[in-house]
Amino acid sequence: MRPVRWGIVSTGRIARTFASDLRHVREGEVVAVGSRRRESAATFAAEFSIPRAHGSYEALVADPNVDAVYVATPHPLHLENALLALEHGKPVLVEKAFTMNAGEARVLIDRARATGLFVMEAMWTRFLPHVVELRRLVAEGALGELVLFEADHGKWFERDPASRLFAPELGGSALLDLGIYPVSFASMLFGRPSTVRSLVTPSFTGVDGQVSMVFGYASGAHALLTCTSSARSATRACLTGRDARVEIRSDFYAPTTFELIPRFGESRIFGVDVPGRGLQFQAVEVARCLEEGLLESPVMPLAESLAIMETLDEVLGVGAGA
């Protein structure tokens, strides 16, 4: 498999983590970075030994040396930047949350399918070794019938109105930035909820600052999920089945370990050492899909990304098609 030559849109924190983590695998390499300021792109390129730095997103996606584009901009720019890459014939990995709302997600998915190009939401947690192992155990019936999933994701952020967590123009939202992790995890386990109940408390800027959710599923299972941008929570998760439960240690969404605790018998610890933060595994998945000629990942399919955005809209009370 020839390594995928990545171009990164943006030079922010998550872009830096992606560039750093990609050094740990052979399936991909960063060959170009684009920023709205050439100086920012040049600094980023120098730090990560990237051959080309572009002073615009347009130049980045037009670079003939780029095989695929990683969109790492704030949420409000995801649709615009992803469409730009598709217009230039480039497969796209789009940071989560996929878009600002379900309406935007439909536009992006329709364009991807019309152009016949690969698109995937960058929900990197789904490809981590401990999550892959958890899915295997669930599929094998090790937990029995699933009845409950609990997860929290809370972090403390300074009350800065210009912060991406709080600024409306930057897509400020505890749910889109933090809550997306437990919501997507629940979707991976149960699919789309049939019942959604939520309590939303606004932050000092008016965007959602703390959200508690109860999801119900046709199977009878429940998911209890919370997120907040005002405090560091435990960031643990627990999946309970009739025969066993899995307790995922903090931070459940990052490389970690979990304990399988059966109703009878001894518990077992699962986990492997992961170099870096773990964003490289989603890049490996993109490389695999492109090598096999797939237009979407069966692990993070586009229909599920849309369903997740529809659920987030419902949690926040956003009208259909917003």
N, C-alpha and C positions, 0 to 999 in steps of 0.2 A: 504494500500500500504506500503510494507516494504521500508524503506529508501534505496536509491542507495548508495552503499559504493564506494566512489570516490578515485582514485589514481591520483595525480597530477604530470605530467612530467614537471619539471622546478620549479625554486623558484623565478622567476622574478616578476615584478610589477603586471602584469595581473593575475598571479597565486595567489599572495597575495590578490588581490581584490576578486577573486573567492572564496578563502578559507574563507575570512571574510564575504562575502555576503551569503554564504551557511548556515551560522548560523541563518539566518532569516527564514528558511523554514524547514519543517519536512520531505520533500521528499528526502533529500540527506544529507550525511555527509562525510567529508574527513577522510579517515582511513589510508592513506599512501601518502608519497611524495618521489619523486626520483630526484636526482641531480647527476651531474658528479663528484661532490665533497661531500663526506659524511658529512663534517662539515657544508656545506651549507644546506643540507637536515635536519640535526639535529637541526640547529638553527631555520629553518622554522617550523619544527615539534613542537619544544618547544613553539614557539610564538603562534601557533594556536591549541595547545593541540592535536596534531595528534599522534596516537599511534605508527606508524612505519615510520622510515626514512631509505631510501635506498641510497646507494652510487653509483648507476648506474640506467639508465633507464630500462635496461634488468631486474634487480631485481624487480623494481616497477611493470612492466607489468606482471611479473611471480608470483606476490604475490597472493595467493589463496583467501585472504580476500578482494581483490579489485573486484568490480562488473563492473566498467566502468572507463575509462581513459580519463582525460582531458589533451590535448596536448597544453601547453602554452609556447613552445619554439619559437625562431625567425622563420620567414617564411621559410628560406631554410631547416629547419629541420622538418617541418610539415609532409611531405610525409614519410620520414624515420621513424619518431617516431610513426606516425599513423599505418604504416604497421607493425611495431614491436608489437604494441598492438593487431592488428588483428591476427598476427601470434600466439599470446598467447590466442586467443579466447575472447578478451575483446572488448565490444562496445566502440566507441570513439567519443568524442566531440573535434573537431579540431579548434583551434583559427583561426579567420579571419586575413588576407585573407587566404582562404582555403589552397592554395598552392602557389608556386611561379608563376605558369603559368597554362594554360589549359592542356598542355600535362601531367603534374604531376597530375592534378585533375582527368584526365581520368584513370590514373594508379590506384589511390586510390579508385575511385568509382568502377572500375572493380574488384578490390580485395575485396572490401566490399561486393559486390553482389555475388562474387564467394564463399566467406566464409559464407554468410548468416548472417552477423553481422551488427548491427546498427552503422551508422556513420552520424554525423551532423556537419555542419559548425557552429562555435560559434558566430553567428551574434546576440549578446544579445539584440541589439536595437529592433529587430523584436518582442520580447516577452514582452517589457515594457508595462505597462498599458495604457499609452497615445497613443502608436502605435496600440495596440489592439483596442482601442476605435476609432481611426482614420479609421482603416480598416472596422470597423462596419459601420461607417457613410458613407464611400464610397460605401460599398456593398448595403446599404439601399437607395442610390441615393440622399443623402442629399446635395451633391455638384453638382449634375447633371453630364453631360459629362465632363470628365477631359481633360484639354487642356494644362496645364503647371505645371511643378515642378521645383522649384529653391532651391538650397541648397549649403552651403559652409562649409568647414572644414579646418580652418587654425590655426596652433599653432606655437609659437616661440620656436625654439630649438637652443641651443648654437652650434656654428660652430665647432663641435668636429668630426674629421674624424673617430674616433672609435665608435661613436654613432650608434645605430641600425637604426636611420633614414638616416644616410649618408654613412655608411660603406657598400660597395658592397657585401662583404663576409657575412654580416648579413642580406642581403636582403633589404638594405637601399632603401627607396622609399616613397615619399609623397603619391603616389597613393595607394600603397598596405597597408600603415599604416593608412592614413587619408582619402584618397579619396574613399576607400572601403565603408565607411559609406554612403555618398550620392549616390554612384553608386548602392549599394545594396538596398537602400531605393527606388530609381527610379525603380529598377527591381521589387520590391514588388508591386509597383503601376501599372506598365505598361508592365512588361515582358521584353523580350530582344529587344533592339532597332534595327530598320531596317537601320538606318543611324547613323554613328558615326563620329564626327569631333572633333579634339583635338589640343590644343597648349601646348607643353611640354617644360618647361625651366629647364635645368639641374642645380643641386646644385654645390657647389664648388668641390665635389668629383666625379661629373659626373652622379650620379644617379638622377632620376627625383626629382626636388625640388618644382616645381609649375606646376599645370596642370589645364587647363580649358577645359571643355567638353560641346558639344552640341549633344544631342541624339534626333533622330527623330523616331517616331513610326508609324505603319501602320494606327493607328486611326487618325493620324494628330497631336497628342500631341507632345510636346517638353519637354526636361529636360535640364536645364542649371546648370551645376555643376562645382565647383572649389575646389581645395585643395592646400595648401602650407605649407611647413615646416619652413618658415622663418618669419612668423608674425601671431599674434593672430587675427583671423577674427571674424565676428559677430556670426558664427556658428548657424545661424537661417535657417529655411526652410519655404517654402510657397507652398502649393498645391492649384491650381486654377481650379475651374470647372465653367461651364456656369451659375450655379445657386448660387454658394457660393465659398468662398475660406477659407482655413485653414492656419493660421499663427502659426508656431511652434516656441516657444521661445527658446533662447539659454540655454543650448546646446541641439539641436534638437535630437541628438542621445542618450542622457542620460535622466533619469527621469526629466520631465518638464511638462509644461502645454501648451495648444494651444487654440486659439480662432477661433471659427467658425463664419465667417462673411458672412451672406447671402446678395444676391443682393437687397432684400427688407426685412425689419424687423430688429429686434434687434440681436446683436451678443451674443454668449454664450461662456463661458470659461469652458474648460474641463481639468481635471487633478486630480491625487490623490497623497497623500504622500506615498513615497516609502522608506523603510528602506535601508540603505547602498547605494551602487552604482547601483544596479539593475541586477547584473549578475546571481542572484539566479533564475530568471524566466526561463532562458534557461535550467537550471538544472531541474526545475520542468517539463519542456517539455520533456526532455530526460527520466525522470522517468515515465511520462505518456506513452510515446511511448514504453518503455521497458515493462511496465505493460500490454499493449495491444498487445504486440508481433509484433510491427511495426519495419521495418528495416530502415525507414527514417521518418523524420518529414514532415507532409503535409504543415507545416508553413514555413519550410526551407528545401525543397526537394533537393536531390543531383543533379538532372538535372538543377535546377536553380543555384546552386553553380557553376556547370560547365559553364553554360551560362554566369555567371558573370565573371568568369576567362577568358572566351573567349572575352568578351567585354573589360576587362582590357588589355588583350594582344593587342587588336585592337587599343585601346587608345594610347598605348606605341609603336605601330608599330612592335610588336613581330610577327614573322612568325608563321603560323598555325602549331600546333603540337610541338611548341618549348618546 
